[in-house]
């Protein structure tokens, strides 16, 4: 039987440093699971779907939990896996590493550009004069992000730790304030309507729990899925995590609790205090609730929180894209210059590439495209590309179970219900694709997304002609044939026993 630990082909080169501790990886996981959409976008999802948005977030979180468990088992199955692009290439073939790595890079570049635009045009602009040029703020944000990531991976972990702490404190404060208002039966006269704080507001307001109707419920999925992008970030940080066998499972297993507390808990409180039909899609529900509680500085405090949340997302994006390009470069799927590490074991050239790509946000700001339909389209494209990455993780897991049954049997972090849940989750992704067809902007994004994969296909077909890549494919096919033979022998032995 082949060893579970394969030799690192780049063993003679400097490697990423395992400097992220348990507290870093736990808070990185929280930061990945809590997006800016909760603070700003939840008003829109509530106004569209009504209280059923609670179920929307629970279903998406439930499904993505199994993606994370599949990723966790695969990452821990071999010690040389640095991220999901590595195990996709090892199990499915070099094409999978190329498509997964570059698509994940593209996902975060698009998300990072969106974050920089929102930070400059909305959050920082809230405090700056109207004459202040937005592109100056955008450049400052990008420079700050590079400076936060350049010194060391521990610096990134520490920054993300405190970014995530701000989000956690804000959500817990919202839940505590909301519970007090519910218990005291607070009566309010808000600009969008009046009401009394009560849990019954979830069921007795304008159509009840499914007040937004069936299509409102469907549209809730379409909007909410973007709030979960980045949930797989702990997989990108696996190669730089101390004691991943202990810390990675802890971070993954805590995801359901985080979703119940941060997403479901805050939404239950919000819609219990304020009847769902009184929410505005253009206003943060957090601002609304704190203002009702008599906190005059609510708008400034929540603006600071969402600014921190957007910085956290962009910080995660520039980190993950640099690591993914570094991994692609070490495997020959990107120019070798991006495989160079600094003295502090940071892939600085890959980091600079991500920073340069984020400068495209300045073009959008200068030409006023930050508030256009195109902005909605590119965020839709990002969501769809993340769904592609999540699907590759599930397909890799299914093939892994067939190719390496002994590794699966010996795993200490098995995916629960692993024989059929990957199919259920992928069927759910098909449902999400259908949901994206129900709005003109998201439909346009759905139609435009194949352009990215066509460009990738052209790039991969060019790469295939490289002799080194041809050898890698041949080696992969030979190894898979050997693993199939060993799997058959192992299963036959199990059957005899």
C-alpha positions in Angstrom: 0.0 0.0 0.0 1.3 3.5 -0.9 2.3 5.7 2.0 -0.2 8.3 3.0 2.6 10.9 3.1 4.1 11.7 -0.3 7.4 13.4 -0.8 7.2 17.1 -1.4 8.5 17.8 -4.9 9.8 21.2 -3.8 11.5 19.9 -0.7 14.8 21.7 -1.4 13.1 25.1 -1.7 12.0 27.4 1.1 8.6 26.6 2.4 5.7 28.5 4.0 6.1 28.9 7.7 3.6 27.2 10.1 3.1 30.3 12.3 -0.7 30.5 12.7 -1.8 29.4 16.2 -5.1 27.9 17.3 -6.6 31.3 18.2 -5.5 32.7 14.7 -7.1 29.8 12.8 -10.3 29.9 14.9 -10.8 33.6 14.2 -9.8 33.3 10.6 -12.6 30.7 10.3 -15.0 33.1 12.0 -13.9 35.9 9.7 -14.4 33.7 6.7 -17.9 32.7 7.9 -19.1 36.2 8.6 -19.2 38.5 5.6 -20.0 42.1 5.1 -23.4 40.9 3.8 -24.6 40.2 7.3 -24.1 43.8 8.4 -25.3 45.6 5.2 -26.9 43.1 2.9 -29.1 41.4 5.4 -31.6 44.3 5.2 -32.1 43.5 1.5 -32.5 39.7 2.2 -35.0 40.4 5.0 -37.1 42.8 2.8 -37.2 40.2 0.0 -37.7 36.9 1.8 -39.2 38.0 5.2 -38.5 35.8 8.3 -37.9 32.8 6.0 -34.4 34.3 5.4 -33.5 32.6 8.7 -34.1 29.3 7.0 -32.2 30.4 3.9 -29.0 31.1 6.0 -29.4 27.8 7.9 -29.8 25.8 4.7 -26.7 27.4 3.0 -24.7 27.0 6.2 -25.7 23.4 6.6 -24.7 22.5 3.0 -21.4 24.3 3.2 -20.5 22.6 6.5 -20.2 19.4 4.5 -18.0 21.1 2.0 -15.7 22.1 4.8 -15.7 18.6 6.3 -14.8 17.1 3.0 -12.0 19.7 2.6 -10.8 18.9 6.2 -10.5 15.2 5.7 -8.7 15.7 2.4 -6.2 18.2 3.7 -5.3 16.0 6.7 -5.0 12.8 4.5 -1.6 13.8 3.3 0.9 16.1 5.0 2.2 17.8 1.8 -1.2 19.3 0.9 -1.0 23.1 1.3 -4.5 23.9 0.1 -7.5 22.4 -1.9 -5.8 23.2 -5.2 -3.1 20.7 -4.2 -5.4 17.8 -3.4 -7.6 18.5 -6.4 -4.5 18.2 -8.7 -3.2 15.1 -6.8 -6.6 13.3 -7.0 -8.3 14.6 -10.2 -5.2 15.5 -12.3 -3.1 18.6 -13.2 -6.1 20.2 -14.9 -8.0 20.4 -11.6 -5.1 22.1 -9.8 -4.9 24.7 -12.7 -8.6 25.4 -12.9 -9.2 25.4 -9.1 -6.1 27.5 -8.2 -6.7 30.2 -10.8 -10.5 30.3 -10.3 -10.0 30.7 -6.6 -7.5 33.5 -7.3 -10.1 35.1 -9.6 -12.8 34.7 -7.0 -10.9 36.7 -4.4 -9.5 39.3 -6.8 -13.1 40.1 -7.8 -14.3 40.1 -4.2 -11.3 42.2 -3.2 -12.0 44.8 -5.9 -15.6 44.9 -4.6 -14.4 45.4 -1.0 -12.0 48.2 -2.0 -14.7 50.0 -3.9 -17.2 49.7 -1.1 -14.6 50.8 1.5 -13.7 53.9 -0.6 -17.1 54.9 -1.9 -19.3 54.1 1.1 -17.6 53.5 4.4 -14.7 55.9 4.4 -16.7 58.4 2.3 -19.2 58.5 5.2 -16.6 60.5 7.2 -14.8 62.4 4.4 -15.8 65.6 2.4 -17.7 65.0 -0.8 -14.9 66.6 -2.7 -12.4 64.0 -1.5 -11.2 61.8 -4.4 -12.2 58.2 -3.9 -9.2 56.8 -5.8 -6.9 58.2 -3.1 -8.7 56.2 -0.5 -8.6 53.1 -2.7 -4.8 53.3 -3.1 -4.4 53.8 0.6 -6.5 50.7 1.4 -4.4 48.6 -1.1 -1.1 49.8 0.4 -2.3 49.1 3.9 -3.4 45.6 2.9 0.0 44.8 1.4 1.8 46.2 4.4 -0.3 44.1 6.7 0.6 40.9 4.8 4.2 41.6 3.9 6.0 41.3 7.2 5.0 37.7 8.1 2.1 35.3 8.0 1.8 35.8 11.8 1.1 39.4 11.1 -1.8 38.5 8.8 -3.1 36.1 11.5 -2.9 38.8 14.2 -4.6 41.4 12.0 -7.4 39.0 11.0 -7.8 38.0 14.7 -8.6 41.5 15.7 -10.7 42.2 12.6 -12.8 39.2 13.5 -13.1 40.2 17.2 -14.7 43.5 16.1 -17.3 41.7 14.1 -18.0 39.3 17.0 -18.4 42.0 19.6 -20.7 43.9 17.3 -23.0 40.9 16.7 -23.0 39.9 20.4 -23.9 43.5 21.3 -26.7 43.5 18.8 -28.1 40.2 20.2 -27.9 41.4 23.8 -29.6 44.7 23.0 -32.2 42.9 20.9 -33.0 40.4 23.7 -33.4 43.3 26.2 -35.9 45.0 23.8 -37.8 41.8 23.3 -38.0 40.9 27.0 -39.2 44.5 27.9 -41.8 44.5 25.1 -40.2 47.7 23.6 -42.7 49.7 21.5 -41.2 51.8 18.7 -42.2 54.4 16.2 -39.8 54.0 13.3 -39.7 55.9 10.1 -40.8 52.8 8.1 -43.5 51.9 10.6 -44.4 51.1 14.2 -44.4 47.9 16.2 -43.7 46.1 19.5 -40.7 43.9 20.0 -41.8 40.3 20.3 -40.8 36.8 19.0 -44.3 36.6 17.5 -43.3 39.2 14.9 -41.6 36.2 13.1 -45.0 34.6 12.5 -47.8 37.1 12.6 -46.7 39.8 10.2 -47.8 40.1 6.6 -48.0 36.5 5.5 -46.2 35.0 8.4 -42.9 33.2 8.4 -42.9 33.0 4.6 -44.1 36.6 4.2 -42.0 37.2 1.1 -43.8 34.3 -0.8 -42.2 31.4 -2.6 -40.1 33.6 -5.0 -39.0 35.8 -2.1 -37.7 32.7 -0.4 -35.9 31.7 -3.6 -34.4 35.2 -4.1 -33.2 35.0 -0.5 -30.8 32.2 -1.5 -29.6 34.2 -4.5 -28.6 37.2 -2.3 -27.4 35.3 0.8 -25.0 32.9 -0.8 -22.5 35.7 -1.4 -22.4 36.2 2.4 -20.7 32.8 2.8 -17.9 33.2 0.3 -14.6 32.8 2.2 -15.9 30.1 4.5 -13.2 27.8 3.0 -10.4 30.2 4.0 -9.1 27.9 6.7 -8.2 25.5 3.9 -6.0 28.1 2.3 -4.2 28.7 5.6 -3.6 25.0 6.3 0.0 25.0 5.2 0.8 27.8 7.6 -1.1 26.4 10.6 0.6 25.0 13.7 -0.6 21.5 14.5 -3.2 21.3 11.7 -4.3 17.9 12.8 -5.7 19.5 16.0 -6.5 23.1 15.0 -8.2 22.5 11.6 -10.9 20.1 12.9 -11.7 22.5 15.7 -12.2 25.4 13.3 -14.3 23.4 10.9 -16.5 21.8 13.6 -17.3 25.2 15.1 -18.9 26.5 11.9 -22.5 25.3 12.6 -22.4 27.0 16.1 -21.0 30.2 14.5 -23.8 30.2 11.9 -26.5 29.6 14.4 -25.2 32.3 16.8 -24.0 35.0 14.4 -26.4 34.6 11.4 -29.5 33.0 12.8 -29.3 34.6 16.2 -28.9 38.2 14.9 -31.6 37.7 12.3 -34.1 36.3 14.8 -33.4 39.3 17.1 -33.7 41.8 14.3 -37.0 40.6 13.0 -38.4 40.1 16.5 -37.7 43.8 17.4 -38.7 45.3 14.0 -41.5 43.6 11.9 -39.8 42.4 8.7 -41.8 44.6 6.3 -40.3 47.7 8.0 -36.8 46.9 6.9 -35.2 48.9 4.1 -33.0 47.3 1.6 -30.8 50.4 1.5 -30.2 50.6 5.3 -28.2 48.5 7.7 -30.5 46.6 10.1 -27.7 47.0 12.7 -28.0 50.8 12.5 -31.8 50.5 12.8 -31.7 48.5 15.9 -29.1 50.5 17.8 -30.9 53.7 16.9 -34.1 52.3 18.3 -32.2 51.5 21.5 -31.4 55.1 21.8 -27.7 54.9 20.8 -27.2 58.2 19.0 -23.8 57.2 17.7 -25.2 54.0 16.1 -24.5 55.0 12.5 -20.9 55.9 13.2 -20.3 52.7 15.3 -21.9 50.4 12.7 -20.0 52.2 9.9 -16.8 51.4 11.7 -17.8 47.8 12.1 -18.7 47.3 8.5 -15.5 49.1 7.5 -13.6 46.6 9.6 -15.6 43.7 8.1 -14.8 44.9 4.6 -11.1 45.3 5.5 -11.1 41.8 6.9 -12.6 40.4 3.7 -10.0 42.3 1.6 -7.2 41.2 3.9 -8.3 37.6 3.6 -8.5 38.0 -0.2 -5.0 39.4 -0.7 -3.7 36.6 1.7 -5.4 33.8 0.0 -4.7 34.9 -3.6 -1.0 35.3 -2.9 -0.8 31.8 -1.4 -2.8 30.3 -4.2 -0.5 31.9 -6.9 2.5 30.7 -4.9 1.2 27.2 -4.9 0.5 27.3 -8.7 4.0 28.7 -9.3 5.7 25.8 -7.4 3.7 23.3 -9.6 4.6 25.1 -12.9 1.1 26.4 -13.4 2.2 30.1 -12.9 5.5 31.9 -13.6 8.3 30.7 -11.3 8.9 34.3 -10.1 5.7 34.0 -8.0 7.2 31.0 -6.1 9.9 33.2 -4.5 9.6 33.7 -0.7 10.9 36.6 1.4 13.3 36.0 4.3 10.2 35.9 6.5 8.7 33.1 4.4 6.1 35.3 2.7 5.4 34.9 -1.1 6.1 38.6 -1.7 5.9 38.6 -5.5 2.5 36.8 -5.5 1.4 39.3 -2.9 2.4 42.2 -5.2 0.5 40.6 -8.1 -2.6 40.6 -6.0 -2.1 44.2 -5.0 -1.6 45.3 -8.7 -4.8 43.5 -9.7 -6.7 45.3 -6.9 -5.8 48.6 -8.5 -8.5 47.8 -11.1 -10.9 49.1 -8.4 -9.5 52.6 -9.1 -10.7 52.4 -12.8 -14.2 51.5 -11.6 -14.2 54.4 -9.2 -12.9 56.9 -11.6 -15.5 56.0 -14.3 -18.3 55.8 -11.7 -19.0 52.1 -12.2 -19.1 51.4 -8.5 -22.9 51.9 -8.4 -23.8 50.4 -11.8 -25.5 47.1 -12.7 -22.0 45.9 -13.7 -21.0 45.9 -10.0 -23.8 43.5 -9.2 -22.8 41.3 -12.1 -19.2 40.9 -11.0 -20.1 39.9 -7.5 -22.5 37.3 -9.0 -19.6 36.0 -11.1 -17.5 35.8 -7.9 -20.3 33.7 -6.1 -20.5 31.4 -9.1 -16.8 30.8 -9.2 -16.7 30.1 -5.5 -19.4 27.5 -6.1 -17.1 25.9 -8.7 -14.3 25.6 -6.2 -16.7 24.1 -3.6 -17.9 21.6 -6.2 -14.3 20.6 -7.1 -13.7 20.0 -3.3 -16.7 17.6 -3.3 -15.7 15.8 -6.5 -12.2 15.4 -5.2 -13.6 13.9 -2.0 -15.8 11.3 -3.9 -12.8 10.2 -6.0 -10.6 10.1 -2.9 -12.9 7.6 -1.2 -12.7 5.3 -4.2 -9.0 5.7 -4.8 -7.8 5.6 -1.2 -10.3 3.5 0.9 -7.6 2.7 3.5 -6.8 6.4 4.0 -10.5 7.1 4.4 -10.9 4.2 6.9 -7.9 5.4 8.9 -8.9 9.1 8.9 -9.5 10.7 12.3 -11.6 13.4 10.8 -14.1 11.6 8.5 -16.7 13.6 6.7 -20.1 12.6 8.2 -22.6 11.0 5.7 -19.8 11.1 3.2 -21.2 8.5 0.9 -24.2 10.6 -0.2 -24.0 14.2 1.2 -21.6 15.4 -1.6 -24.4 14.5 -4.1 -27.0 16.3 -2.0 -24.8 19.5 -1.7 -24.0 19.5 -5.5 -27.8 19.1 -6.2 -28.2 22.2 -3.9 -25.7 24.1 -6.1 -27.8 23.2 -9.2 -30.8 24.8 -7.3 -28.7 27.9 -6.7 -27.8 28.1 -10.4 -31.6 28.1 -11.1 -32.1 30.8 -8.5 -29.6 33.0 -10.2 -31.7 32.9 -13.4 -34.6 34.7 -11.6 -33.1 38.2 -11.6 -31.8 40.1 -14.6 -28.5 41.2 -13.0 -27.6 37.8 -11.6 -28.7 36.1 -14.9 -26.2 38.4 -16.7 -23.5 37.3 -14.3 -24.4 33.6 -14.9 -24.2 34.1 -18.6 -20.8 36.0 -18.4 -19.1 33.5 -16.0 -18.3 30.9 -18.8 -16.0 33.5 -20.3 -13.6 33.0 -17.4 -13.5 29.3 -17.9 -13.0 29.6 -21.6 -10.0 31.8 -20.9 -8.7 29.2 -18.5 -9.2 26.4 -21.0 -7.1 28.3 -23.6 -4.4 28.8 -21.0 -4.4 25.2 -20.0 -4.3 23.9 -23.6 -1.2 26.1 -24.1 0.4 24.8 -20.9 -0.3 21.2 -21.9 2.3 21.5 -24.6 5.1 22.0 -22.0 7.2 18.8 -21.7 7.3 19.1 -17.9 3.5 19.3 -17.8 3.1 16.4 -20.1 5.4 14.4 -17.8 3.3 15.5 -14.8 0.1 14.2 -16.5 1.8 10.9 -17.4 3.1 10.5 -13.8 -0.4 11.2 -12.5 -2.1 8.7 -14.7 0.5 6.0 -13.7 0.1 6.8 -10.0 -3.8 6.7 -10.2 -3.6 3.3 -12.0 -1.4 2.0 -9.1 -3.8 3.5 -6.5 -6.7 1.8 -8.2 -4.9 -1.5 -8.1 -4.1 -1.0 -4.4 -7.6 0.0 -3.6 -9.0 -3.1 -5.2 -6.6 -5.3 -3.2 -7.5 -3.5 0.1 -11.2 -3.8 -0.5 -10.8 -7.5 -1.5 -8.9 -8.1 1.7 -11.7 -6.3 3.8 -14.3 -8.5 2.1 -12.4 -11.7 3.0 -12.2 -10.6 6.6 
